[in-house]
Amino acid sequence: MIKIFSRNIVRFLFLVFVQVLIFNNIQVSGLINPYIYVIFILLLPFETPNWSLLVLAFLLGISVDLFASTPGMHSSATVLMAFLRPYVLSVIAPRDGYETGTFPRIYYYGFIWFLKYTAILVTIHHLVLFYIEVFRFSDFFTTFFRSILSSAFSIIFIVLSQYFIFRR
Amino acid sequence: MRSLFRFIVRYHFFFLFLLVEILSVGILIQSNRYHRAGFINFTDDVQGFIFDHLGGIRKYTNLRKINHDLAAENNFLRNQLDRYNQLLSNNEIRRVDSLPGRLYTFTPATVVNNSVNKQYNFVTLNKGRKHGIREEMAVISANGVVGVIYRASSHYSTVISLLNRDFRLSAKIKKNDYYGSLYWTGENYRHAILSEIPYHVELQIGDTIVTSGYSSIFPEGLLVGVISGFEQAQGNFYIIDVELSVDFRKLTHVNVIQNLLIEEQVNLEKPETDD
């Protein structure tokens, strides 16, 4: 229990710094800005209480916001994502449900399951984030295109990280 | 009460989500200038839309009064025109064409929301940026001065009304051109105070107060009201009670005035800065 706790804290700090120092500086022609820090919410244990999901998501979003000097932008997107996580998990649950002692990883539930899980939540997060950033619907399709493209990149990074960094 | 409590407990996840999300969006709107501007524009548009559709009723019940006002203004303008025609035919006025055409343009607008019972009153108009309305333009009605445009969204604009304690207007006494500052005390919506008129000036109840034209927003000589009483304050100044010519309770049709040369005037009057 303590181990899970401390590992998540370390992951939180690591992801915020990687996002702020590396990924916030990746900008391919203003179209692609991957936001990979949301992996933190994806990897939280199945047993995480719902209320702490929301609180953690808010803290995560607001920490990224503080470094990007856009208070409230990332946090509103991550909070929505955390709110939807339990529902997505129950929709894509394998036939036997989730076993105790396992975590949402490729290692336990396979590539297809993890891709579905990541794709749904990351796309929702990016759509909300990009629309909040422009804060209007006049360039609807440009924003839509940007968010889909960026989420594709984020999803690739997150799936790859399953093989290299967050294996278990 | 207990069932409400049970309801909240049952859906606590959803309510907690709403709470945290509202907090985030609140932070977003509070601390990002761009998002706040977008939010305010949006709420102004929504508000304007609603009042626009409710305001139809009031407009209809006031038709008699509006007709009367318009007829009176027509009459006044016709008299003025006649006088100018007379002068023209007597060759007393020669046109000096040193100004580029007009100095002011007028845009008609309809009041969709209005209040008189607060300390800081605002009027909402059904014209906005798309119709050329910008901040700091003057607003008048057929009876006189109404206020100044405070914010303009794409289809609506809000006017900081004369009945707003933050509003000050440079006004003068028509017969002798002494000018002072006119403001509202927040008490009676028909009366305002004109101050800074020195004690030696001759006053009479019923004297007309007009705009001074020193503000670059309002043209000179627009009707503001008439003197309904005055007393001497400490020092050498009068406190003059002015009965406003505009009845803000019955405000429906107004004109927005744009000073075409305001930029030139403001640039000229700007204090020189050391570069």
Interface residues (C-beta under 8 A of the other chain):
Chain A: N50 W51 L54 V55 A57 F58 G61 I62 T70 P71 G72 M73 S75 S76 V79 L80 F83 P86 I132 F135 R136
Chain B: H12 F13 F14 L16 F17 V20 E21 L23 S24 V25 G26 I27 L28 I29 Q30 S31 N32 Y34 H35 G38 F39
